[in-house]
Amino acid sequence: MPFNFIQVSYSVSIFGTEIAYWCYTEQLPLKITPLKIFKLPIIVLAVFCTSKTFSQTDSSKVNGRLINDQKSVLSPADSTGQRDMIDAVDRLFSKSTSVTAGKPARRFNFSAVPSLGYTLSTGLAIDLTGNVAFYTGSAHQENLSNIETDLAYDTKTQRLFFNRAEIWFPDNGYRLVTDIRWLKFPTETYGLGTLTTTAQTNEIDYNYIRLYGTLYKTLLTDFYAGAGYNLDYYYNITAGGNLDKSESDFEKYGQPIASTSSGINLDLLYDSRRNSINPLGGQYASLVFRQNLTLMGSSTNWESIELDLRKYLRLSDHSNNVLAFWGMAWLSSAGTPYLALPQTAGDMYTNSGRGYAEGRFRGRDMLYLESEYRFGISRNGLFGAVVFANGQSFTDYPSNTFKGLAPGTGAGIRIKINKHSDTNVCIDYGVGTNGSHGFFVNLGEVF
């Protein structure tokens, strides 16, 4: 069904000087992971774009509440009655006491965060992350759709492009999920299992192309079934070997210069959230079976099963304070390429395992659990905070048994940059074991 297009206007505010770094230490020099960059703005916080509706009588629902242009019905938990950085910047420069609180949710809402930074480890790094949240139906009865794009470039040869989308069709009849990536990604791998140490650090470099697409059909209210296609192509793979000169798990497992995983996926989904960018309640349960076939161009035949469970408890009708839970089980078969194995931050939005670098732990099978408490700081909703704790465990090699647990914990701040989509800039500091720690930045909640 085609979208109904509307007139769009926007305003822009851009970062001043920034300091950008990723700190990950386990008795190693400072390392950089561009997906986890700490952005410290000194002048202004973000780029904001807001859209205008074309009808003065349009009404919509946000988080289940009816909003109307003529008269908005608001509660403390309705984010459209709060302030965001658009209001703060507008008030700063216009010296006006009015804000956009109480205006209806926009059909399209854009948010973006650019950054420019320099460190000895990365050289010059440029990053732009943005999302657009929108409704596909004119009555705004369906869940909020979201498209997110991330571009990163630095002078140390790391290049990244991400485009991920969750699009709900009118009346939630269908849901389309896509995940498109291209990376040139020099990094480290530490072997298989939870008990690996930094002595097993193995410098690795590769290029990566991902093309995922899944279409879901509504079965019952909030219940969906889907099918799709997945392609993972790793090429130009090189590895330097373990830091302690021992034989690496990458070598033992099989060290190809390229690998292709191509196949189909079958999905079952329950999703009662109305806004995946910042859920204020509801539940999410996803079961994905993936079958990769040499018949479809895969290097080997292999399978995986991913179970993803999330629950959000809003603790009061008079606030947006939320207690959130996230659990994952990710199991793969023999023949799974090394770089495609379950790993830290291997989820769609690379958010699991705060406190550790992406790919710090890896194994044939993975178990993960996280809990987070989100609460407001300012009464107007502009500032909030979180505390979180997580734990992850991976099977070792070659026994493929679970050994050990890698816990992580931390806290962070939230700054609302677009109240109509309820989008926050999330800046978290996470701590793991063996001196692992660092900053993690997201546009939208971590889960």
C-alpha positions in Angstrom: 0.0 0.0 0.0 1.5 3.4 -0.9 2.4 5.9 1.7 0.5 9.2 2.0 3.1 11.9 1.5 3.1 15.2 3.4 4.9 18.5 3.3 8.1 18.5 5.4 10.0 21.4 7.0 13.1 21.1 9.1 15.5 23.0 11.3 19.1 22.2 11.9 21.5 22.6 14.8 25.0 21.1 14.5 27.7 20.0 16.9 30.6 22.2 17.8 34.0 20.8 18.6 33.8 17.2 20.0 36.0 14.7 21.7 35.3 11.2 20.4 36.8 8.0 21.8 36.1 4.4 22.6 37.8 3.2 25.7 38.2 -0.6 26.0 41.0 -1.8 28.3 42.0 -5.2 29.4 45.7 -4.3 29.9 45.8 -3.3 26.3 46.4 0.1 24.6 43.4 2.3 23.8 41.3 0.7 21.1 38.6 2.2 18.9 35.2 0.6 17.9 33.4 3.1 15.7 30.0 1.6 16.5 30.5 2.5 20.2 31.7 6.1 20.1 31.4 8.4 23.0 30.4 11.8 21.7 31.0 14.7 24.1 29.4 17.8 22.5 30.8 21.1 23.8 28.4 23.6 22.1 25.1 22.1 20.7 23.8 18.5 21.0 22.3 17.3 17.7 20.7 17.8 14.3 16.9 18.0 14.6 14.4 17.8 11.8 10.6 18.0 12.5 7.9 17.5 10.0 4.6 19.4 9.6 1.3 17.8 9.1 -0.8 19.0 6.2 -4.2 18.9 8.0 -5.2 21.0 11.0 -7.7 18.3 12.0 -5.5 15.3 11.9 -5.7 13.0 14.9 -3.3 10.2 15.9 -2.5 7.8 18.7 0.9 7.8 20.5 1.4 5.0 22.9 -2.3 4.3 22.8 -3.4 7.9 23.6 -5.5 9.9 21.2 -3.9 13.2 20.1 -5.9 15.8 18.1 -4.6 19.1 16.5 -7.6 21.0 17.9 -7.2 19.9 21.5 -4.5 17.6 22.8 -5.3 15.3 25.7 -2.0 15.0 27.6 -0.8 13.2 30.7 2.7 13.3 32.4 3.5 10.1 30.5 2.7 11.5 27.1 6.0 12.5 25.7 4.5 15.1 23.3 3.7 17.2 26.4 7.4 17.2 27.4 10.4 19.2 26.2 13.1 18.1 23.8 16.3 19.7 22.5 14.3 21.3 19.7 12.4 23.3 22.3 15.6 24.0 24.3 17.5 25.3 21.3 14.6 27.3 20.0 14.1 28.9 23.4 17.8 29.7 23.7 18.0 31.5 20.3 14.5 33.0 20.1 14.3 34.0 23.8 10.7 32.8 23.6 9.1 31.1 26.6 6.8 29.0 24.3 7.6 25.4 23.5 6.1 22.9 21.2 4.6 20.9 24.1 1.1 19.8 23.5 1.3 19.7 19.7 0.3 16.5 18.0 2.6 13.7 17.0 4.0 14.4 13.5 3.6 12.0 10.6 7.4 12.0 10.0 9.9 12.8 12.7 13.6 13.0 11.9 16.5 12.9 14.4 20.2 12.9 13.7 23.5 13.2 15.5 26.7 14.1 13.6 30.1 14.0 15.2 33.7 15.0 14.3 36.5 13.8 16.6 40.1 13.0 16.8 42.2 10.6 18.9 45.7 9.1 18.6 44.0 5.7 18.0 41.5 6.7 15.3 43.0 9.7 13.7 40.2 11.9 12.3 36.7 10.2 12.7 33.5 11.4 11.2 30.2 9.8 12.1 26.5 10.5 11.3 23.7 8.6 12.9 20.0 9.4 12.1 16.6 7.9 12.2 13.1 8.8 10.9 10.0 7.6 12.8 6.7 7.7 10.9 3.3 6.3 10.5 2.3 4.6 7.2 -1.5 5.2 7.7 -3.2 8.5 7.7 -5.1 7.7 10.9 -1.9 6.7 12.8 -3.5 3.5 14.1 -0.5 1.3 13.4 2.8 0.9 15.4 5.4 3.6 14.8 7.9 2.7 12.0 11.5 3.4 12.2 14.4 3.7 9.7 17.9 4.2 11.1 21.1 4.9 9.1 24.7 5.1 10.4 27.8 6.3 8.5 31.3 6.2 9.9 34.7 7.0 8.5 38.1 7.3 10.1 41.7 7.6 9.0 42.6 4.2 10.4 40.8 2.4 7.6 37.6 1.6 9.4 34.5 2.3 7.2 30.9 1.5 8.1 27.5 1.9 6.6 24.3 0.6 8.3 20.7 0.9 7.3 18.1 -0.9 9.4 14.3 -0.5 9.1 11.2 -1.7 10.9 8.2 -0.6 8.8 4.6 -1.3 9.9 2.0 -1.2 7.2 -1.4 0.4 7.8 -3.5 -1.3 10.6 -0.4 -3.4 11.4 -1.4 -5.8 8.6 2.2 -6.4 7.6 5.7 -5.6 9.0 8.8 -5.3 6.9 12.3 -5.6 8.6 15.5 -5.0 6.7 19.1 -4.9 7.7 21.7 -3.7 5.1 25.4 -3.2 6.0 28.8 -2.7 4.5 31.9 -2.7 6.6 35.7 -2.6 6.3 36.4 -3.6 9.9 39.9 -4.1 11.4 39.3 -5.3 14.9 40.3 -8.1 17.4 38.9 -11.5 18.1 39.7 -13.4 21.3 38.8 -17.0 20.5 35.7 -19.0 21.4 34.0 -19.2 24.8 33.4 -17.0 27.8 36.8 -17.8 29.5 39.0 -16.3 26.8 41.7 -13.8 27.9 43.4 -10.8 26.3 46.5 -13.0 25.8 44.5 -14.6 23.0 43.9 -11.3 21.2 44.0 -11.9 17.5 44.2 -8.9 15.2 41.7 -9.5 12.3 40.6 -7.5 9.3 37.8 -8.1 6.9 35.1 -6.6 4.6 31.5 -7.5 5.2 28.2 -7.2 3.2 24.9 -8.0 4.9 21.5 -8.1 3.1 18.6 -9.2 5.3 14.9 -8.8 4.6 11.8 -10.3 6.3 8.1 -9.7 5.7 5.7 -10.5 8.5 1.9 -11.1 8.1 -0.5 -10.5 11.0 -2.1 -13.7 12.3 -3.9 -12.3 15.4 -3.6 -9.0 17.3 0.1 -8.6 18.0 1.0 -12.0 16.6 2.9 -12.3 13.3 4.5 -14.9 11.1 7.2 -14.1 8.6 9.7 -15.3 6.0 12.7 -13.8 4.5 16.2 -14.0 2.9 19.6 -13.5 4.6 23.0 -13.0 3.0 26.3 -12.6 4.9 29.4 -12.2 2.8 32.8 -11.8 4.5 35.8 -11.3 2.2 39.4 -10.1 2.3 39.8 -11.8 5.7 43.2 -11.6 7.3 44.3 -12.5 10.8 47.6 -11.9 12.6 47.5 -14.7 15.1 47.3 -14.7 18.9 49.2 -12.1 20.9 50.8 -14.9 23.0 51.9 -16.8 19.9 49.6 -19.8 20.7 47.4 -21.3 18.0 44.3 -19.3 17.7 40.7 -20.6 17.8 40.3 -18.9 14.5 43.0 -21.2 13.0 41.6 -24.3 14.7 38.1 -23.5 13.6 39.1 -22.9 10.0 40.6 -19.7 8.7 39.2 -18.9 5.2 39.9 -15.8 3.2 36.1 -15.5 2.5 32.8 -17.0 3.5 29.3 -16.7 2.3 26.1 -17.5 4.2 23.0 -17.5 2.1 19.6 -18.8 3.0 16.0 -18.4 4.2 14.6 -17.6 7.6 11.2 -18.4 9.1 10.0 -16.2 12.0 7.3 -16.1 14.6 6.7 -12.8 16.4 4.7 -11.4 19.2 5.0 -7.6 19.7 2.7 -5.5 21.8 5.0 -2.5 21.9 3.7 0.6 20.1 7.0 2.4 19.8 10.2 0.3 19.4 12.4 3.4 19.7 11.5 3.9 23.3 9.0 1.3 24.6 6.9 2.5 27.6 5.2 -0.9 28.0 4.4 -4.2 26.3 6.2 -7.3 25.4 8.3 -8.6 22.5 9.0 -12.3 21.6 10.8 -13.3 18.5 11.7 -16.8 17.3 13.9 -17.0 14.1 15.0 -20.2 12.4 17.6 -19.6 9.7 18.7 -22.3 7.1 21.7 -21.6 5.0 22.1 -23.7 1.9 24.9 -24.3 -0.6 22.1 -24.6 -3.1 21.6 -20.8 -2.6 25.3 -19.9 -2.7 26.3 -20.6 0.9 29.8 -21.8 1.6 28.4 -24.5 3.9 25.0 -25.8 5.0 24.3 -24.6 8.5 21.4 -23.5 10.7 20.7 -21.2 13.6 17.8 -20.5 16.0 17.4 -17.1 17.8 15.0 -16.5 20.6 14.6 -12.9 21.7 12.4 -12.0 24.7 11.7 -8.5 26.1 9.3 -7.1 28.6 8.6 -3.5 29.7 6.9 -2.6 33.0 5.8 1.0 33.3 5.8 1.5 37.1 3.4 4.4 37.3 0.6 6.0 35.2 2.1 9.3 36.1 5.6 8.9 34.8 7.6 7.3 32.0 9.8 5.2 34.5 10.2 1.8 33.1 11.8 -1.5 34.3 12.9 -3.4 31.2 14.1 -7.0 30.8 15.9 -8.6 27.8 16.8 -12.2 27.3 18.3 -14.0 24.3 19.3 -17.6 23.3 21.2 -17.9 20.1 22.2 -21.4 19.0 24.0 -22.4 15.8 25.1 -25.6 14.2 28.4 -27.1 13.0 29.6 -25.4 9.8 28.7 -21.9 10.9 31.4 -19.6 9.7 33.6 -18.1 12.5 32.6 -14.5 11.9 28.9 -15.4 11.7 28.9 -17.2 15.1 26.9 -15.7 18.0 28.9 -12.9 19.6 28.8 -9.9 21.9 26.8 -7.1 20.2 25.8 -9.5 17.5 22.2 -8.5 17.6 20.6 -6.4 14.9 21.4 -3.0 16.6 24.8 -4.2 18.0 23.6 -3.3 21.6 24.1 -6.4 23.7 26.9 -6.7 26.2 27.4 -3.1 27.3 30.7 -3.1 29.2 32.5 -5.1 26.5 33.8 -4.4 23.0 31.8 -5.7 20.0 32.9 -9.3 19.4 34.7 -9.6 22.7 33.1 -13.0 23.3 32.0 -15.5 20.6 30.9 -19.1 20.5 28.6 -21.7 18.8 25.9 -21.0 21.3 25.1 -17.9 23.4 22.8 -17.1 26.4 22.2 -13.5 27.4 20.2 -11.6 30.0 19.9 -7.9 30.8 17.8 -5.7 33.0 17.5 -1.9 32.9 15.7 0.7 35.0 14.8 3.9 33.1 13.7 7.0 35.0 13.3 10.7 34.5 15.5 13.4 36.0 13.8 16.6 34.9 10.1 17.1 35.3 9.8 18.3 31.7 11.2 15.0 30.3 14.3 16.6 28.7 16.7 14.6 30.9 16.6 11.1 32.2 18.9 8.3 33.3 19.3 4.5 33.4 21.1 1.9 35.4 21.6 -1.6 33.9 23.2 -5.0 34.5 23.7 -7.9 32.1 25.3 -11.3 31.8 26.5 -13.3 28.8 27.8 -16.9 28.4 29.2 -18.6 25.3 30.2 -22.2 24.5 33.9 -23.0 24.2 35.7 -24.9 21.4 35.7 -27.8 20.6 33.6 -29.2 23.4 30.8 -26.7 22.7 29.8 -26.5 26.4 28.9 -23.4 28.4 31.6 -22.3 30.9 31.7 -19.1 32.8 29.6 -15.9 32.9 30.7 -12.4 31.8 28.8 -9.9 33.8 28.5 -6.2 32.9 26.9 -3.2 34.6 26.7 0.5 34.3 24.6 3.7 34.1 23.8 6.4 31.6 22.0 9.6 30.8 19.2 10.3 28.4 18.6 13.5 26.5 15.4 13.8 24.5 16.0 15.1 21.1 12.6 14.4 19.5 9.6 14.1 21.8 7.2 13.2 18.9 9.0 10.0 18.2 10.2 9.8 21.9 13.8 9.5 20.7 16.6 10.0 23.2 20.4 10.3 22.8 21.6 7.5 25.1 25.1 7.9 26.6 26.0 4.9 28.8 29.2 3.9 30.7 29.6 0.2 31.1 32.0 -1.9 33.1 32.9 -5.6 32.6 35.4 -8.0 34.0 39.2 -7.8 33.7 39.3 -4.1 33.4 36.9 -3.9 30.4 35.0 -0.6 30.3 33.8 2.1 27.9 31.2 4.5 26.7 28.3 3.4 24.5 26.1 5.8 22.5 22.8 5.1 20.9 20.1 7.1 19.1 17.0 5.5 20.7 16.9 3.1 23.7 19.3 0.1 23.7 16.4 -2.4 23.7 
